[in-house]
Amino acid sequence: MIVTVTANPSLDRLVALGGPLRRGAVHRAEGAAADPGGKGVNVSRVVHAAGEGTVAVLPADQGDPLLAGLSRLGVPAIPVPVGHEVRSNITVTEPDGTTTKLNAPGAPLAPEAVRALEDAILSAADGAAWLALCGSLPPGLPDGWYARLADRLGAGGPRIAVDTSGPALAASAVRGVALLKPNAEELAELVGRGSEAGAEFESRAAAGDLGPVRAAAEELQRVTGGAVLATLGAAGALLVTAEGAWAATPPPVTVRSTVGAGDSSLAGYLIAHARGADAPQRLSLAVAYGAAAAALPGTQAPRPEELAVADVRVIAL
C-alpha cells in the first residue's frame, strides 16, 4: 500500500489555448477540463492506474467536487472534513507546451481539523509500505509539519517520501526520510546555492555535465541517509542513494503540459520499489512516467500502456 497525503489539495482547472498567451487579451480556449489535484492526489491517481494499492488522505468535505472526481476515477480516498471547498488551481497551456499556473493559497485548517487529519494519516499509514507527504502546506501549518509526522511514525512505520518545496522541504530534509524528490530549483535551494542555480543544473545536465547536480544531491543524501530523486525537466533525472548514483534521460516526447510530471515521476519510483526493482530500474520507471505525463494535457495520470520505458537511457555515475 502506498499512502499519499495532500495537505493542500486542489481542483485543477485546465484551459488549453490555440495560440500563445497574450497578457491583457481575450482568448477563446480550445479545450477545458477539471481534475482532482494536488501532488499527493496526482501520485495516487498514477499508482491506482498502474494497478497498485493506494489511498489518498486529504482535507475535504463530503460532496466536494474533488472527491467526486476521485470517485469517478475509482481512486480510494480518506477525506477529513474541514468546512470549506478545496481551492482551485488554474493551468493555461499553449500549443508549444508552455504552461502557466495560477495556484490559490488554500484555506487555513482549524486546529480540530489538523488533529483529525493527523489521526487519519497515522491510521492509514499503519502497515503501509510508503507514506508520501506531498505538496504545499495550507496557511497556518508550520513548516516542520511533515517532519513532525515522520517523527511520530518512528522507525517502525512506513518509508517516508517527501515532495514539497520552500521552507517545508528544507524542514523535511532530516535523517530517516527514505526519499526526497526535489526538482533542480528546489535542490539548489536546499544546498544553499539559490534557486537561480537550478537552471544551471538543468542546462549543464542537458549538455552532459552532471557534476554540479550530482554533488548537490550527494550532499543532501548524506543529510537524510535516504535516496534523493532530482528531476531535471527535459534533461531527465538523477538518483543518488547510499549505494551509488545514476542518471536517466527521457524518451523523446511532444510536451503538452508539465503539470503533474514530477508527481508522476515520484509515483513511478514508488511503483517500481513496490515491485522489488533495483535503483536503476526505479529511476528508469520514474523518468518514463514523468515523460508520459508531460505528453498528456492537464494533469492526466499516465497509464502503463503509455510508457516508453525501453527508450529511457540510464547510466551509472
C-alpha positions in Angstrom: 0.0 0.0 0.0 1.2 3.5 -1.0 -0.5 6.1 1.2 -0.4 9.7 0.0 -1.0 12.9 1.9 -2.1 16.1 0.3 -2.5 18.7 2.9 -3.5 21.4 0.5 -5.4 19.7 -2.3 -6.9 21.4 -5.3 -9.4 21.1 -8.1 -7.1 21.6 -11.1 -8.8 23.5 -13.9 -7.1 23.4 -17.3 -7.5 26.0 -20.1 -5.9 25.0 -23.4 -5.2 27.8 -25.8 -4.9 27.5 -29.6 -2.1 30.1 -29.7 0.4 32.0 -27.5 -0.9 33.6 -24.3 -1.1 37.4 -24.6 -1.4 39.4 -21.4 -4.5 41.6 -21.4 -6.1 39.9 -24.4 -9.3 38.0 -24.7 -8.7 34.3 -25.6 -11.1 31.6 -26.8 -10.0 28.3 -25.3 -9.8 25.2 -27.5 -10.3 23.0 -24.5 -11.0 22.9 -20.8 -11.1 20.3 -18.1 -11.3 20.0 -14.3 -9.4 17.2 -12.5 -8.8 16.3 -8.8 -5.3 17.6 -8.0 -2.6 18.3 -5.5 0.7 16.5 -5.6 -0.3 13.5 -3.4 -3.6 13.1 -5.2 -1.7 13.0 -8.5 0.6 10.3 -7.1 -2.3 8.2 -6.0 -4.0 8.6 -9.4 -0.9 7.3 -11.2 -0.4 4.4 -8.7 -4.0 3.4 -9.0 -3.9 3.4 -12.8 -0.9 1.1 -12.5 -2.9 -1.4 -10.5 -1.1 -0.9 -7.2 -2.7 -0.3 -3.9 -3.0 3.3 -2.8 -5.2 5.6 -0.7 -5.2 9.4 -0.7 -5.6 11.1 2.6 -6.7 14.8 2.3 -8.8 17.5 3.9 -12.1 17.8 2.0 -15.8 17.7 2.8 -18.1 15.0 1.6 -19.6 16.2 -1.7 -16.6 18.3 -2.7 -16.0 18.3 -6.4 -12.5 17.0 -5.9 -13.9 13.9 -4.1 -16.5 13.4 -6.8 -13.6 13.4 -9.3 -11.6 10.8 -7.4 -14.7 8.6 -7.1 -15.3 8.7 -10.8 -11.7 7.6 -11.3 -12.0 4.8 -8.7 -9.2 6.2 -6.5 -9.6 5.4 -2.8 -9.6 8.4 -0.5 -9.8 9.2 3.2 -11.3 12.7 3.4 -11.2 14.7 6.6 -14.0 17.3 6.9 -12.8 20.9 7.0 -15.9 23.0 6.4 -14.9 24.6 3.1 -14.4 23.6 -0.5 -10.8 22.9 -1.6 -9.0 25.6 -3.6 -9.0 25.8 -7.4 -5.7 26.0 -9.4 -5.8 27.2 -13.0 -3.4 26.0 -15.6 -3.1 27.6 -19.0 -1.3 25.7 -21.7 -0.1 26.9 -25.1 0.5 24.7 -28.2 4.3 24.7 -27.8 4.0 23.2 -24.3 4.4 26.4 -22.4 2.5 26.1 -19.1 1.3 28.9 -16.9 -0.1 28.1 -13.5 -2.2 30.2 -11.1 -2.3 28.5 -7.7 -4.7 29.7 -5.0 -3.2 29.6 -1.4 -5.9 27.4 0.1 -7.8 28.0 3.3 -6.3 27.5 6.8 -7.3 24.4 8.7 -8.9 24.7 12.1 -7.0 23.0 15.0 -9.5 20.3 15.3 -9.2 19.6 11.6 -5.4 19.4 11.8 -5.7 16.8 14.7 -8.3 14.8 12.7 -6.0 14.9 9.6 -3.0 13.7 11.6 -5.0 10.9 13.2 -6.3 9.8 9.7 -2.7 9.8 8.4 -1.3 7.8 11.2 -4.1 5.2 10.9 -3.8 4.9 7.1 0.0 4.5 7.4 -0.2 1.6 9.7 1.2 -1.4 7.7 1.8 0.7 4.6 4.9 0.3 2.5 5.2 4.0 1.8 3.8 7.3 3.1 4.2 10.1 0.5 3.9 13.6 2.0 3.3 15.8 -0.9 2.7 19.4 -1.9 2.4 22.8 -0.2 1.1 23.3 3.2 -2.1 25.3 3.8 -1.8 28.6 5.6 -1.2 28.1 9.3 0.5 24.8 9.3 4.2 25.0 10.5 7.0 24.4 8.0 8.0 21.4 10.0 4.7 19.6 9.9 5.8 16.9 7.5 8.9 16.3 9.7 6.7 16.1 12.7 4.5 13.4 11.1 7.6 11.4 10.2 8.9 11.7 13.7 5.5 10.5 15.1 5.6 7.4 12.9 9.0 6.5 14.0 11.4 3.8 12.8 8.8 1.1 12.7 6.5 3.0 10.3 6.4 3.1 6.6 9.1 4.5 4.4 8.6 8.3 4.1 8.8 10.1 0.8 8.6 13.9 0.7 7.8 16.1 -2.3 7.2 19.7 -1.4 9.1 23.0 -1.8 10.4 26.0 0.1 10.7 26.0 3.8 8.6 22.9 4.2 11.1 21.0 2.0 14.1 22.3 3.9 12.4 21.3 7.2 11.8 17.8 5.8 15.4 17.2 4.9 16.1 15.2 8.1 17.7 11.9 9.0 15.3 9.0 8.3 13.4 10.3 5.4 13.6 7.5 2.8 13.2 9.6 -0.3 13.3 13.3 -1.2 12.1 14.4 -4.6 13.3 17.9 -5.4 13.4 19.5 -8.8 16.5 21.3 -9.9 15.5 24.6 -8.4 14.5 23.1 -5.1 17.7 21.1 -4.9 19.8 24.2 -5.5 17.9 26.0 -2.7 18.4 23.0 -0.3 22.2 23.1 -0.6 22.4 26.9 -0.3 23.1 27.7 -4.0 19.9 29.8 -4.5 17.0 28.9 -6.8 18.7 30.5 -9.8 21.3 27.7 -9.8 18.6 25.3 -10.7 18.5 26.5 -14.3 22.3 25.9 -14.4 21.8 22.4 -13.0 19.4 21.6 -15.8 21.3 23.2 -18.6 24.6 21.6 -17.6 22.9 18.2 -17.2 21.4 18.6 -20.7 24.9 19.2 -22.0 26.2 16.1 -20.3 27.8 17.7 -17.3 26.1 16.1 -14.3 28.8 17.1 -11.8 27.0 20.0 -10.1 23.7 18.4 -9.7 25.3 15.1 -8.5 27.4 16.9 -5.9 24.3 18.7 -4.6 22.2 15.5 -4.5 25.0 13.6 -2.7 25.3 16.4 -0.1 21.5 16.1 0.6 21.7 12.3 0.6 24.3 12.4 3.4 22.0 14.5 5.5 18.9 12.3 5.2 20.6 8.9 4.7 17.9 8.1 2.2 17.5 8.4 -1.6 17.4 11.7 -3.5 15.5 11.7 -6.8 16.2 15.0 -8.5 14.0 15.7 -11.5 15.7 17.8 -14.2 12.9 18.6 -16.7 13.8 17.7 -20.3 17.3 16.6 -19.1 15.7 13.6 -17.2 16.5 12.8 -13.6 19.3 11.9 -11.2 19.1 9.3 -8.4 21.5 9.2 -5.5 21.3 6.5 -2.8 23.8 5.3 -0.2 24.9 2.7 -2.8 25.6 4.9 -5.8 24.4 7.5 -8.3 22.6 7.1 -11.6 21.3 9.4 -14.3 18.5 8.9 -16.8 17.4 10.7 -19.9 13.8 10.6 -21.1 12.4 9.3 -24.3 11.5 12.0 -26.9 8.0 13.4 -26.4 6.0 16.3 -27.5 5.3 18.3 -24.4 1.7 19.3 -23.9 1.7 20.1 -20.2 4.3 19.8 -17.5 1.8 20.0 -14.7 2.0 16.8 -12.6 5.0 15.4 -14.4 7.1 15.5 -11.3 4.3 13.8 -9.3 4.2 11.1 -12.0 7.9 10.6 -11.6 7.5 10.1 -7.9 4.7 7.7 -8.5 6.8 5.7 -11.0 9.6 5.4 -8.4 7.2 4.2 -5.7 5.6 1.7 -8.1 8.9 0.3 -9.1 10.0 0.0 -5.5 6.8 -1.8 -4.6 7.6 -4.3 -7.3 11.1 -5.0 -6.0 13.0 -3.1 -8.7 16.6 -2.1 -8.1 17.8 1.6 -8.1 18.4 1.9 -11.8 15.1 0.3 -12.6 13.3 2.6 -10.1 14.9 5.6 -11.8 14.0 4.3 -15.3 10.3 3.9 -14.4 10.3 7.3 -12.7 11.6 9.1 -15.8 9.3 7.1 -18.1 6.3 8.2 -16.1 7.4 11.8 -16.0 7.8 11.9 -19.7 4.5 10.2 -20.3 2.7 12.8 -18.1 4.3 15.7 -19.9 2.9 14.4 -23.2 -0.7 14.5 -21.8 -2.9 17.6 -21.4 -3.7 18.9 -18.0 -3.0 16.6 -15.0 -4.0 13.4 -16.6 -2.4 10.3 -15.0 -0.4 8.3 -17.5 -1.3 4.7 -17.8 1.2 1.8 -18.1 0.5 1.4 -21.9 1.6 5.0 -22.5 5.1 4.5 -21.1 8.2 4.2 -23.2 10.4 2.5 -20.6 12.6 0.9 -23.2 13.6 4.3 -24.6 14.8 5.6 -21.2 18.6 5.6 -21.0 20.1 5.0 -17.5 23.8 5.3 -16.8 25.8 4.7 -13.6 27.9 7.7 -12.4 
